[in-house]
Amino acid sequence: MGRNLTRRSSVTLAVAGLLLLSLAAAGWFGSDRADAGTEDPVTADDASANGDAAEPGSDTSGDSPGTAPVRVTDLVEETTLTGSISSGDPVTISAGRDGTVTAVAGDADRLERGDVIYAVDAVDVVALYGDLPHYRPLALGDTGDDVHQLEANLLALEFDADGALDVDGAFDENTQAGLVAFQAEYGLPQSGELDPGTVHVMDGPALVSENAVSKGQRVQTGSLVLTVVVTDVVTVVSGGPDSGVITGRIEVETAVEHGSVVLEVEGDPVVAVISHTRFDRELSLDAVGDDVRALEEALTSLGFDAAGDLEVDDTYDDTTAEAVADWEGSLDLPEDGIVQVGQVVGVPPETTVSRVHVEVGDELTSRTVLFEEVRTTQTVVAEVPLDEQALVAVGDEVRVTLPDGTEVPGTVEEIAAIATRSTVPDEDDYVEMTVRTDLSSAAGWVDAPVDVDAVEVVSEGVMVVPSGALVALQEGGFAVEVVGRGLVGVSTGDFVDGLVEVAGDLAEGDAVVVAR
């Protein structure tokens, strides 16, 4: 509130001045608002003492006045800013083979995991989720992150070989069986080997923003097929012991931090380390690697730093083992100073659980998919004129009106430090304001226009009356006409949207006469 006092004072004076002019034109000064036969003007003393006041409702303007109650409330001012729904950067999808286009997604279509993006010579190209392009054929015996990604997608699409598929990064007979089932579903050759030209990996659900080809058109390998905008990024978290019964699990909407217990297996916790690193080996003395560094960073963050001696590097030494033992003791685990496979799981930074894939009572298998985070890339970007920057600040709550009229709450996440010059003649330069809000109902809109209402509390918990209830006194100042009491002198504060802040011998609920 303090940052707007100067601006608000000038608004109050301006509005009060206009009010005096309008009241004078309408004959609503105190001398005319009183009984028509009263020759002496109404003074502040008269109003305060409720002396020979006019009968409530008397009027010489020709319109009958109404009444309104005195209220105690917050005075708020809304400013509507123009904005649009902004998504991530466009992503191009190119043809994986030469041939004739026999199917293709249309403009504004939403593509999700398992959807056919396009087909060449009747060979479907299917959308998968992940962050690693399938750059090579995959077959029995292959290992790697791309195998892990394929297995996670097969499991999510329920091609899980009768529950035997392990998401472990090793292409075995169960991976092959799941892939054959996938190929059969999409009419692909059931080779049990992944042809990278039959899948396309995206970060998550996407909208088609531009279609570059049509059915019947010839394409060559590498030629542009579609441009899409990814609306959500899906992160899959897997891990845990190789076997055991789940006795506890993390809940949806949990924000995961260092040390968060994401799973309990037969009573033993599986703990999060915030890192993109996978923990798929035992960590003990003399181990070296990025997983050791990530572990040491987590231990330090949690306060297990071997009395300050722990050095965050990539080497598992005696101080690392000491810190691990202290950490294990806090979890009621054996204090052996060794991190067993499945004891920790890497979780990307700023992850909030969106969907859980395991339940209490489930039997764990190697590299079980535990949960997913679905994070939208869509935000609302609004234009704030330079002379209205004081209206909003990072962290403020705003209201967003979507193209279909739906209203959703939002929070100001960022305000640009550098102004943008307006390209529209006679419009002010502006700064861009980013608003984070729930756009789940806006999945079909890219760059669609929205309104952003910034709500500013001008005065909190003040007594207000309609501005039309004010009576301008001849000697200066204002009064209101209280039903049953007559004129009561008041002092005025802020004017907002037809209401005025008043102070005087009034009580909440008093009925005051309002000019029409």
VEXDREN-2710 file (C-alpha; in Angstrom, 1 decimal):
% VEXDREN-2710
k/r/px/py/pz
1/MET/0.0/0.0/0.0
2/GLY/2.8/2.4/0.9
3/ARG/4.2/2.4/-2.7
4/ASN/0.9/3.8/-4.0
5/LEU/0.2/6.6/-1.5
6/THR/1.5/9.4/-3.7
7/ARG/-0.4/8.3/-6.7
8/ARG/-3.5/7.5/-4.7
9/SER/-3.6/11.0/-3.1
10/SER/-3.6/12.7/-6.5
11/VAL/-6.4/10.4/-7.6
12/THR/-8.4/11.2/-4.4
13/LEU/-8.1/15.0/-5.0
14/ALA/-9.0/14.7/-8.6
15/VAL/-12.0/12.6/-7.9
16/ALA/-13.1/14.9/-5.1
17/GLY/-12.8/17.9/-7.4
18/LEU/-14.9/16.2/-10.0
19/LEU/-17.4/15.3/-7.3
20/LEU/-17.8/18.8/-6.1
21/LEU/-18.4/20.1/-9.7
22/SER/-21.0/17.4/-10.3
23/LEU/-22.7/18.0/-7.0
24/ALA/-22.8/21.7/-7.6
25/ALA/-24.3/21.2/-11.1
26/ALA/-27.0/18.9/-9.6
27/GLY/-27.9/21.3/-6.8
28/TRP/-26.6/18.9/-4.1
29/PHE/-24.7/21.3/-1.9
30/GLY/-25.8/21.3/1.8
31/SER/-28.0/24.4/1.5
32/ASP/-30.0/22.8/-1.3
33/ARG/-30.1/19.3/0.1
34/ALA/-31.7/20.7/3.3
35/ASP/-35.4/21.7/3.6
36/ALA/-36.2/24.1/0.7
37/GLY/-37.6/26.7/3.1
38/THR/-34.4/26.9/5.1
39/GLU/-32.6/30.1/4.3
40/ASP/-29.4/29.6/6.4
41/PRO/-26.7/27.4/4.8
42/VAL/-26.0/24.0/6.5
43/THR/-22.7/24.2/8.4
44/ALA/-20.3/21.5/9.7
45/ASP/-21.5/22.3/13.2
46/ASP/-25.1/21.9/12.1
47/ALA/-24.3/18.5/10.5
48/SER/-22.3/17.2/13.4
49/ALA/-24.9/18.3/16.0
50/ASN/-27.7/17.0/13.8
51/GLY/-29.4/20.4/14.4
52/ASP/-32.3/21.5/12.2
53/ALA/-31.4/18.9/9.5
54/ALA/-33.7/18.3/6.6
55/GLU/-36.1/15.4/6.7
56/PRO/-34.4/12.4/5.2
57/GLY/-35.2/12.0/1.5
58/SER/-36.0/15.7/0.8
59/ASP/-34.6/16.7/-2.5
60/THR/-34.9/19.5/-5.0
61/SER/-33.1/17.8/-7.9
62/GLY/-36.2/16.2/-9.4
63/ASP/-35.0/12.5/-8.8
64/SER/-35.9/10.5/-5.8
65/PRO/-32.9/9.5/-3.8
66/GLY/-32.3/5.9/-2.7
67/THR/-30.5/4.5/0.3
68/ALA/-27.5/2.3/0.9
69/PRO/-25.9/0.8/4.0
70/VAL/-22.6/2.0/5.5
71/ARG/-20.2/-0.9/5.1
72/VAL/-16.8/-1.9/6.5
73/THR/-14.7/-3.5/3.8
74/ASP/-11.5/-3.4/1.8
75/LEU/-11.4/-0.9/-1.0
76/VAL/-9.8/-2.5/-4.0
77/GLU/-8.9/-1.3/-7.5
78/GLU/-8.7/-3.6/-10.5
79/THR/-6.6/-2.9/-13.6
80/THR/-7.0/-5.1/-16.6
81/LEU/-3.9/-5.8/-18.6
82/THR/-3.7/-7.5/-22.0
83/GLY/-1.8/-10.7/-22.3
84/SER/-1.5/-14.0/-24.1
85/ILE/-0.8/-17.7/-23.4
86/SER/2.8/-18.4/-24.1
87/SER/4.3/-21.8/-24.6
88/GLY/7.8/-23.2/-25.1
89/ASP/9.9/-22.8/-28.1
90/PRO/8.7/-24.4/-31.4
91/VAL/10.1/-27.9/-32.1
92/THR/10.4/-29.2/-35.6
93/ILE/9.6/-32.8/-36.5
94/SER/11.3/-34.1/-39.6
95/ALA/10.6/-37.2/-41.8
96/GLY/12.5/-40.3/-40.8
97/ARG/12.3/-41.9/-44.2
98/ASP/11.6/-41.2/-47.8
99/GLY/8.1/-41.9/-49.2
100/THR/4.6/-40.6/-49.4
101/VAL/2.7/-39.1/-46.5
102/THR/-0.3/-41.3/-45.8
103/ALA/-1.4/-39.7/-42.5
104/VAL/-0.5/-36.5/-40.6
105/ALA/-1.7/-34.6/-37.5
106/GLY/-3.6/-31.4/-38.2
107/ASP/-3.1/-27.9/-37.1
108/ALA/-3.8/-27.4/-33.4
109/ASP/-4.0/-31.1/-32.8
110/ARG/-2.8/-32.2/-29.4
111/LEU/-0.2/-35.0/-29.5
112/GLU/0.4/-37.2/-26.5
113/ARG/2.4/-40.4/-25.8
114/GLY/1.2/-43.2/-28.1
115/ASP/-0.4/-40.9/-30.7
116/VAL/0.4/-41.2/-34.4
117/ILE/2.2/-38.1/-35.5
118/TYR/2.4/-38.9/-39.1
119/ALA/2.8/-42.0/-41.4
120/VAL/5.0/-42.5/-44.5
121/ASP/4.0/-45.3/-46.9
122/ALA/1.5/-46.4/-44.2
123/VAL/4.3/-46.8/-41.6
124/ASP/3.2/-45.0/-38.4
125/VAL/5.5/-42.7/-36.5
126/VAL/4.5/-42.8/-32.8
127/ALA/5.0/-40.1/-30.1
128/LEU/7.0/-41.2/-27.1
129/TYR/8.1/-39.1/-24.1
130/GLY/11.7/-38.4/-23.0
131/ASP/14.6/-36.2/-23.5
132/LEU/16.9/-38.4/-25.6
133/PRO/16.3/-38.9/-29.3
134/HIS/16.2/-42.5/-30.5
135/TYR/19.3/-42.1/-32.7
136/ARG/20.1/-45.8/-33.2
137/PRO/18.3/-49.2/-33.7
138/LEU/17.7/-51.0/-30.5
139/ALA/17.8/-54.8/-30.2
140/LEU/18.3/-57.6/-27.7
141/GLY/21.4/-57.1/-25.7
142/ASP/21.6/-53.4/-26.0
143/THR/22.0/-51.2/-22.9
144/GLY/21.8/-47.5/-22.2
145/ASP/19.7/-44.5/-21.3
146/ASP/17.8/-44.8/-24.6
147/VAL/16.8/-48.4/-23.7
148/HIS/15.7/-47.2/-20.3
149/GLN/13.6/-44.5/-22.0
150/LEU/12.0/-47.0/-24.4
151/GLU/11.2/-49.3/-21.5
152/ALA/9.6/-46.5/-19.5
153/ASN/7.4/-45.6/-22.5
154/LEU/6.4/-49.3/-23.1
155/LEU/5.4/-49.6/-19.5
156/ALA/3.4/-46.3/-19.5
157/LEU/1.6/-47.5/-22.7
158/GLU/0.9/-50.8/-20.9
159/PHE/3.0/-53.0/-23.3
160/ASP/4.6/-54.6/-20.2
161/ALA/4.9/-58.2/-21.1
162/ASP/2.5/-59.5/-18.6
163/GLY/4.1/-57.4/-15.8
164/ALA/7.6/-58.8/-16.4
165/LEU/9.1/-55.7/-18.0
166/ASP/11.8/-54.1/-15.9
167/VAL/12.7/-50.5/-16.6
168/ASP/16.4/-51.1/-16.1
169/GLY/18.2/-49.9/-19.3
170/ALA/18.9/-53.4/-20.4
171/PHE/17.2/-54.7/-23.6
172/ASP/16.2/-58.3/-22.6
173/GLU/13.5/-60.7/-23.6
174/ASN/10.8/-58.9/-21.7
175/THR/11.8/-55.6/-23.4
176/GLN/11.6/-57.4/-26.7
177/ALA/8.2/-58.8/-25.9
178/GLY/6.9/-55.4/-24.9
179/LEU/8.2/-53.9/-28.1
180/VAL/6.6/-56.7/-30.3
181/ALA/3.3/-55.9/-28.6
182/PHE/3.8/-52.2/-29.4
183/GLN/4.6/-53.0/-33.0
184/ALA/1.6/-55.2/-33.4
185/GLU/-0.7/-52.5/-32.0
186/TYR/0.5/-49.9/-34.6
187/GLY/0.7/-52.3/-37.6
188/LEU/4.5/-52.1/-37.7
189/PRO/6.7/-55.1/-38.6
190/GLN/6.9/-57.2/-35.5
191/SER/10.7/-57.5/-35.5
192/GLY/11.3/-57.1/-31.8
193/GLU/13.9/-54.4/-32.8
194/LEU/13.3/-50.7/-32.6
195/ASP/13.5/-48.9/-35.9
196/PRO/14.2/-45.2/-34.8
197/GLY/12.2/-44.0/-37.8
198/THR/9.0/-45.4/-36.3
199/VAL/9.1/-43.2/-33.1
200/HIS/9.6/-39.6/-32.3
201/VAL/10.6/-38.5/-28.8
202/MET/9.1/-35.3/-27.2
203/ASP/9.5/-33.8/-23.8
204/GLY/5.8/-34.2/-23.2
205/PRO/2.4/-33.4/-24.7
206/ALA/2.5/-30.9/-27.6
207/LEU/0.3/-28.9/-29.9
208/VAL/0.7/-28.8/-33.6
209/SER/1.5/-25.1/-34.5
210/GLU/2.2/-25.6/-38.2
211/ASN/1.6/-28.4/-40.6
212/ALA/4.2/-28.4/-43.4
213/VAL/2.9/-31.4/-45.4
214/SER/-0.4/-33.0/-46.5
215/LYS/-1.5/-36.5/-47.3
216/GLY/-0.2/-37.7/-50.7
217/GLN/2.9/-35.4/-50.6
218/ARG/6.3/-37.0/-51.2
219/VAL/8.9/-36.4/-48.4
220/GLN/12.6/-37.1/-48.1
221/THR/14.4/-38.1/-44.9
222/GLY/15.0/-35.0/-42.9
223/SER/12.4/-32.8/-44.6
224/LEU/10.0/-30.8/-42.4
225/VAL/6.7/-32.5/-41.5
226/LEU/5.4/-30.5/-38.5
227/THR/6.2/-27.8/-36.1
228/VAL/4.9/-28.3/-32.6
229/VAL/4.9/-26.5/-29.2
230/VAL/5.5/-28.7/-26.2
231/THR/2.9/-27.7/-23.5
232/ASP/4.0/-30.0/-20.7
233/VAL/7.3/-31.6/-19.8
234/VAL/7.0/-35.1/-18.3
235/THR/9.7/-36.4/-16.0
236/VAL/9.8/-40.0/-15.0
237/VAL/11.4/-41.0/-11.8
238/SER/12.3/-44.7/-11.2
239/GLY/14.4/-46.6/-8.8
240/GLY/14.3/-48.5/-5.5
241/PRO/15.6/-51.9/-4.5
242/ASP/15.5/-54.8/-6.9
243/SER/12.8/-56.5/-4.9
244/GLY/10.4/-56.2/-1.9
245/VAL/6.9/-55.2/-1.0
246/ILE/6.0/-51.5/-1.0
247/THR/4.9/-50.4/2.5
248/GLY/4.7/-46.7/1.9
249/ARG/4.8/-44.2/-1.0
250/ILE/5.0/-40.5/-1.7
251/GLU/1.7/-38.6/-2.3
252/VAL/0.6/-36.6/-5.3
253/GLU/1.4/-32.8/-5.2
254/THR/4.4/-33.4/-2.9
255/ALA/7.4/-31.1/-3.7
256/VAL/10.4/-33.4/-3.6
257/GLU/13.5/-32.1/-1.8
258/HIS/16.9/-33.6/-0.7
259/GLY/16.0/-36.3/1.9
260/SER/12.3/-36.7/0.9
261/VAL/11.2/-40.3/1.4
262/VAL/9.7/-41.3/-1.9
263/LEU/9.1/-44.9/-1.0
264/GLU/9.2/-47.4/1.8
265/VAL/10.1/-51.0/1.0
266/GLU/9.3/-53.4/3.8
267/GLY/9.7/-50.5/6.2
268/ASP/13.0/-49.2/4.9
269/PRO/13.0/-45.7/3.3
270/VAL/14.1/-44.9/-0.2
271/VAL/15.3/-41.3/-0.2
272/ALA/15.5/-38.6/-2.8
273/VAL/18.7/-36.9/-3.9
274/ILE/18.0/-33.9/-6.0
275/SER/20.0/-34.6/-9.1
276/HIS/19.7/-35.7/-12.8
277/THR/22.1/-38.5/-11.9
278/ARG/20.9/-42.1/-11.7
279/PHE/22.0/-44.1/-8.7
280/ASP/22.3/-47.6/-10.1
281/ARG/25.3/-49.0/-8.2
282/GLU/26.5/-49.5/-4.7
283/LEU/28.5/-46.5/-3.4
284/SER/31.3/-47.2/-0.9
285/LEU/34.9/-46.4/-0.3
286/ASP/37.0/-45.4/-3.3
287/ALA/33.9/-45.0/-5.6
288/VAL/34.4/-42.1/-8.1
289/GLY/31.8/-40.4/-10.2
290/ASP/29.0/-37.9/-10.6
291/ASP/26.7/-40.0/-8.4
292/VAL/29.2/-39.6/-5.5
293/ARG/29.3/-35.8/-6.0
294/ALA/25.5/-35.6/-6.1
295/LEU/25.3/-37.7/-2.9
296/GLU/27.8/-35.5/-1.1
297/GLU/25.9/-32.4/-2.1
298/ALA/22.8/-33.8/-0.6
299/LEU/24.5/-34.9/2.6
300/THR/25.9/-31.4/3.0
301/SER/22.6/-29.8/2.4
302/LEU/21.0/-32.1/5.0
303/GLY/23.6/-31.2/7.6
304/PHE/25.5/-34.5/7.5
305/ASP/29.0/-33.1/6.7
306/ALA/31.3/-35.1/9.0
307/ALA/31.7/-32.2/11.4
308/GLY/32.6/-29.9/8.5
309/ASP/35.2/-32.2/7.1
310/LEU/33.2/-33.5/4.1
311/GLU/34.5/-32.2/0.8
312/VAL/32.1/-32.2/-2.1
313/ASP/34.0/-33.8/-4.9
314/ASP/33.5/-37.0/-7.0
315/THR/35.4/-39.3/-4.6
316/TYR/33.9/-41.5/-1.9
317/ASP/36.4/-41.3/1.0
318/ASP/36.4/-41.8/4.8
319/THR/34.5/-38.5/5.5
320/THR/31.9/-39.5/2.9
321/ALA/31.4/-42.8/4.7
322/GLU/31.2/-41.0/8.0
323/ALA/28.5/-38.6/6.7
324/VAL/26.6/-41.5/5.2
325/ALA/26.7/-43.5/8.5
326/ASP/25.3/-40.4/10.3
327/TRP/22.6/-40.0/7.7
328/GLU/21.7/-43.7/7.9
329/GLY/21.4/-43.5/11.7
330/SER/18.8/-40.7/11.3
331/LEU/16.7/-43.1/9.1
332/ASP/17.1/-46.0/11.5
333/LEU/19.1/-47.9/8.9
334/PRO/22.2/-49.9/9.6
335/GLU/25.1/-47.4/10.0
336/ASP/27.5/-49.1/7.6
337/GLY/28.5/-46.1/5.6
338/ILE/27.6/-47.7/2.4
339/VAL/24.8/-46.6/0.0
340/GLN/23.1/-49.8/-1.3
341/VAL/21.5/-49.9/-4.7
342/GLY/17.9/-48.7/-4.3
343/GLN/18.6/-46.8/-1.1
344/VAL/18.5/-43.4/-2.9
345/VAL/16.9/-42.3/-6.1
346/GLY/17.8/-39.3/-8.2
347/VAL/15.0/-36.7/-8.7
348/PRO/15.4/-33.7/-11.0
349/PRO/15.3/-30.2/-9.3
350/GLU/12.0/-28.6/-8.5
351/THR/10.0/-31.7/-9.0
352/THR/6.4/-32.0/-7.7
353/VAL/4.7/-35.3/-8.0
354/SER/1.9/-35.4/-10.6
355/ARG/1.2/-39.1/-10.9
356/VAL/2.2/-42.0/-8.8
357/HIS/2.7/-45.4/-10.5
358/VAL/3.0/-47.7/-7.4
359/GLU/0.7/-48.6/-4.5
360/VAL/1.2/-50.0/-1.1
361/GLY/1.3/-53.8/-1.4
362/ASP/2.9/-53.8/-4.9
363/GLU/5.9/-56.0/-5.4
364/LEU/8.9/-54.1/-6.6
365/THR/10.9/-55.0/-9.6
366/SER/14.2/-53.6/-10.8
367/ARG/14.1/-49.9/-11.7
368/THR/10.3/-49.7/-11.0
369/VAL/8.8/-46.4/-12.3
370/LEU/7.8/-44.7/-9.1
371/PHE/6.1/-41.5/-10.2
372/GLU/5.9/-38.8/-12.8
373/GLU/6.0/-35.0/-12.8
374/VAL/4.1/-33.2/-15.5
375/ARG/5.2/-29.6/-15.6
376/THR/3.5/-27.2/-18.0
377/THR/5.6/-25.0/-20.2
378/GLN/2.6/-22.7/-20.8
379/THR/2.5/-19.4/-19.0
380/VAL/0.6/-16.1/-19.3
381/VAL/2.6/-13.1/-20.4
382/ALA/1.0/-9.7/-19.9
383/GLU/2.0/-6.2/-21.0
384/VAL/2.3/-3.7/-18.1
385/PRO/2.5/-0.1/-19.3
386/LEU/5.4/1.7/-17.8
387/ASP/3.2/4.2/-15.9
388/GLU/1.4/1.3/-14.2
389/GLN/4.4/-0.7/-13.0
390/ALA/3.6/0.2/-9.4
391/LEU/0.4/-1.8/-9.6
392/VAL/2.1/-5.2/-9.6
393/ALA/5.0/-6.9/-8.0
394/VAL/6.5/-10.4/-8.1
395/GLY/4.4/-12.6/-5.9
396/ASP/1.2/-10.7/-6.3
397/GLU/-2.0/-12.6/-6.9
398/VAL/-3.9/-11.8/-10.1
399/ARG/-6.9/-13.1/-12.0
400/VAL/-6.6/-14.5/-15.5
401/THR/-9.6/-14.6/-17.9
402/LEU/-9.1/-17.3/-20.6
403/PRO/-10.5/-17.0/-24.1
404/ASP/-13.6/-19.0/-23.2
405/GLY/-14.4/-16.7/-20.3
406/THR/-13.0/-19.1/-17.6
407/GLU/-11.3/-17.2/-14.7
408/VAL/-8.3/-18.8/-13.0
409/PRO/-6.1/-17.4/-10.2
410/GLY/-2.5/-16.7/-11.0
411/THR/0.7/-15.4/-9.4
412/VAL/3.2/-12.9/-10.8
413/GLU/6.3/-14.9/-11.3
414/GLU/8.6/-12.4/-13.1
415/ILE/8.6/-8.8/-14.3
416/ALA/11.1/-7.9/-17.0
417/ALA/13.7/-5.4/-16.0
418/ILE/14.0/-4.0/-19.6
419/ALA/11.1/-2.2/-21.3
420/THR/9.7/-3.2/-24.7
421/ARG/8.9/-0.5/-27.2
422/SER/5.3/-0.7/-28.4
423/THR/4.9/-1.2/-32.1
424/VAL/1.4/0.2/-32.0
425/PRO/1.1/3.9/-32.6
426/ASP/0.0/6.0/-29.6
427/GLU/0.4/3.0/-27.2
428/ASP/2.7/3.2/-24.2
429/ASP/5.9/1.2/-23.9
430/TYR/5.6/-1.7/-21.5
431/VAL/7.4/-4.4/-19.5
432/GLU/6.5/-8.0/-19.8
433/MET/5.0/-9.7/-16.8
434/THR/5.0/-13.5/-16.5
435/VAL/2.1/-15.1/-14.6
436/ARG/2.1/-18.7/-13.4
437/THR/-1.4/-20.2/-13.4
438/ASP/-3.3/-23.4/-14.0
439/LEU/-3.7/-23.7/-17.7
440/SER/-4.9/-27.3/-17.8
441/SER/-8.1/-26.1/-19.4
442/ALA/-6.2/-24.1/-22.0
443/ALA/-4.4/-27.1/-23.6
444/GLY/-5.8/-26.2/-27.0
445/TRP/-4.6/-22.6/-27.1
446/VAL/-1.2/-21.3/-28.3
447/ASP/-0.6/-17.5/-28.2
448/ALA/-4.3/-17.0/-27.4
449/PRO/-5.3/-13.6/-25.9
450/VAL/-6.2/-13.4/-22.3
451/ASP/-7.0/-10.6/-19.8
452/VAL/-5.0/-10.3/-16.5
453/ASP/-6.7/-8.4/-13.7
454/ALA/-4.3/-7.0/-11.2
455/VAL/-6.2/-6.3/-7.9
456/GLU/-4.7/-3.7/-5.6
457/VAL/-6.0/-3.3/-2.0
458/VAL/-6.1/0.5/-1.6
459/SER/-7.4/0.6/1.9
460/GLU/-8.1/-2.4/4.3
461/GLY/-11.1/-2.7/6.6
462/VAL/-12.4/0.9/6.1
463/MET/-15.9/2.3/6.4
464/VAL/-17.3/3.1/3.0
465/VAL/-20.4/4.6/1.4
466/PRO/-21.4/5.2/-2.2
467/SER/-19.8/8.5/-3.4
468/GLY/-23.3/9.6/-4.3
469/ALA/-24.1/9.7/-0.6
470/LEU/-21.8/12.6/0.0
471/VAL/-23.3/16.1/0.6
472/ALA/-20.9/19.0/-0.1
473/LEU/-21.2/21.6/2.7
474/GLN/-21.3/25.2/1.8
475/GLU/-18.5/26.2/4.1
476/GLY/-16.4/23.2/2.9
477/GLY/-16.2/19.5/3.8
478/PHE/-18.8/16.8/3.4
479/ALA/-21.6/15.1/5.2
480/VAL/-23.9/12.1/4.6
481/GLU/-27.6/12.0/5.3
482/VAL/-28.3/9.2/7.7
483/VAL/-31.9/7.9/7.6
484/GLY/-33.6/8.9/10.9
485/ARG/-30.8/11.2/12.0
486/GLY/-30.2/13.7/9.3
487/LEU/-26.8/15.1/8.2
488/VAL/-23.7/13.8/9.8
489/GLY/-20.3/15.4/9.0
490/VAL/-17.6/13.0/7.6
491/SER/-14.0/13.2/6.5
492/THR/-13.2/11.4/3.3
493/GLY/-10.4/9.1/2.2
494/ASP/-9.9/7.1/-1.0
495/PHE/-12.4/7.0/-3.8
496/VAL/-12.5/3.7/-5.8
497/ASP/-15.2/2.4/-8.2
498/GLY/-18.0/4.5/-6.9
499/LEU/-17.2/4.0/-3.2
500/VAL/-15.6/6.5/-0.8
501/GLU/-13.8/5.9/2.5
502/VAL/-15.4/7.9/5.2
503/ALA/-14.9/8.6/8.9
504/GLY/-17.4/10.2/11.3
505/ASP/-20.2/9.4/13.7
506/LEU/-21.4/6.4/11.7
507/ALA/-21.9/2.7/12.4
508/GLU/-21.8/-0.2/10.0
509/GLY/-25.3/-0.8/8.7
510/ASP/-26.5/2.8/9.0
511/ALA/-28.7/3.7/6.0
512/VAL/-27.5/6.7/4.1
513/VAL/-29.4/8.6/1.4
514/VAL/-27.8/8.3/-2.1
515/ALA/-28.4/10.7/-5.0
516/ARG/-29.6/9.2/-8.2
END
